[in-house]
């Protein structure tokens, strides 16, 4: 039986590294907006003998997400794993100066889309399946008001879902990765020395036992 791992935010950074690490044990359904990044991921997965299905959709598009979940279920049945790494990184700013458009987009991607995915992908997961989220605790840090609030809300959703499904499944895990030289971090810390940061591939392999259970 084919084991399906759905990875949202799979085109780059930790999401791409995890999608690559999960193959070939899982057939990876790689979800992201960036077609080029997904195609490069597909090449790397195939080079290692794995297989992926690319889903270049916007997770804020409810119809696209519903169609994806239905298509996965109709083709393979319940999914074994969902790994959610998608976020939006707004410009850093003092709290009173945060632009409304940045606030709206950050919450649309990081919070509203996550709640919708929990509802739709949660129904797709097998009872013994797993859903994994990744914390980045910035709430209360200066200039991180929008991102910190959105990320805290996302993780609060995950914690509640974890408590609600403790006995029934699916298993919900929240992990905190080491700092990595991702595009999100580069936007927040453009001048930092990236040398000491963890390689996403190495970090993906370290986290893999906690992700797959």
VOVEX-556913 format. One record per residue (C-alpha): residue in one letter; x, y, z. Coordinates in steps of 0.5 Angstrom, whole numbers, plus 2048, in hexadecimal, padded with zeros to 3 digits. Layout:
! VOVEX-556913
aXYZ
...
***
This chain:
! VOVEX-556913
x800800800
x8038077FE
x80480B804
x802813802
x806819806
x80381F804
x808825805
x80582C805
x80A831804
x80F82C800
x8128317FB
x8188337FF
x81B833806
x81982E80B
x81382C807
x81782A801
x81C827805
x817823809
x814821803
x81A81E800
x81C81A806
x815817807
x816814800
x81780E7FE
x81380B804
x80D810802
x80A8127FC
x80A81A7FD
x80581E7FB
x8098257FB
x80482B7FC
x8078327FA
x8068387F6
x80D8387F3
x80D8347ED
x8148347EB
x8168327F2
x81182C7F2
x81482A7EC
x81B82A7EE
x8198267F5
x8168217F0
x81C8207EC
x82081F7F3
x81B81A7F5
x81B8167EF
x8238167EF
x8228127F6
x81D80D7F3
x8178117F6
x8108137F3
x80D81A7F4
x80681D7F2
x8078247F1
x8018297F3
x8038307F1
x7FD8337F5
x7FC8397F9
x7FA837800
x7F583D801
x7F183A7FC
x7EC8367FF
x7E98337F9
x7F08317F6
x7F182E7FD
x7EB82A7FD
x7EC8277F6
x7F38257F8
x7F18217FE
x7EB81E7FA
x7F081C7F5
x7F58197FA
x7EF8157FD
x7EC8127F7
x7F38107F4
x7F680D7FA
x7F280D800
x7F3810807
x7FA814808
x7FF81280D
x80381880E
x80282080E
x80882480F
x80682C80F
x80B83180E
x80883680A
x80883D80D
x80884480A
x80E84980D
x80C85080D
x81185680D
x813857814
x81085E817
x80E86181E
x80785F820
x80486581E
x807866817
x80585F815
x80186080E
x7FA85D80E
x7FC859807
x80285680B
x7FE854811
x7F885180C
x7FC84D808
x80084A80E
x7FA848812
x7F784580B
x7FD84180A
x7FF83F811
x7F983F815
x7F383E810
x7F683980B
x7F8835811
x7F1835814
x7EE83380D
x7F482E80C
x7F382B813
x7EB82A811
x7ED82780A
x7F382380B
x7F1821812
x7EB81D80E
x7F081A809
x7F581780F
x7F4810811
x7F280F818
x7F980D81A
x7FC812815
x801818818
x800820817
x807824818
x80782B819
x80E83081B
x80E835820
x81283B81F
x81183F826
x811847824
x80B849828
x80D84F82C
x814851828
x815858826
x81385981F
x81085281E
x809854820
x80585181A
x80984B818
x80A849820
x80284A821
x80184681B
x80584081C
x803840824
x7FC83F821
x7FE83A81C
x801836822
x7FB837826
x7F7834821
x7FC82E821
x7FC82D828
x7F482D829
x7F4828823
x7F9824827
x7F582482D
x7EF82282A
x7F281C826
x7F681982B
x7F281382C
x7EE813825
x7F4815820
x7F781781C
x7FD819820
x7FF820820
x806822822
x809829822
x811829821
x81682F822
x81B82F81D
x82283281E
x82383881A
x825837813
x82783C80D
x82083C80A
x81D841805
x81884380B
x81E844810
x82284880B
x81C84D80A
x81C84E812
x82484E813
x82785080C
x82E85280F
x82F84C813
x835847813
x831841810
x83783C811
x83583A818
x82E838816
x82C831815
x82B82E80E
x82482D80C
x82682680A
x829824810
x824827814
x81F823810
x82281D812
x82381E819
x81B82081A
x81981A816
x81881581B
x81481A81F
x81081B819
x80F814816
x80E81181D
***
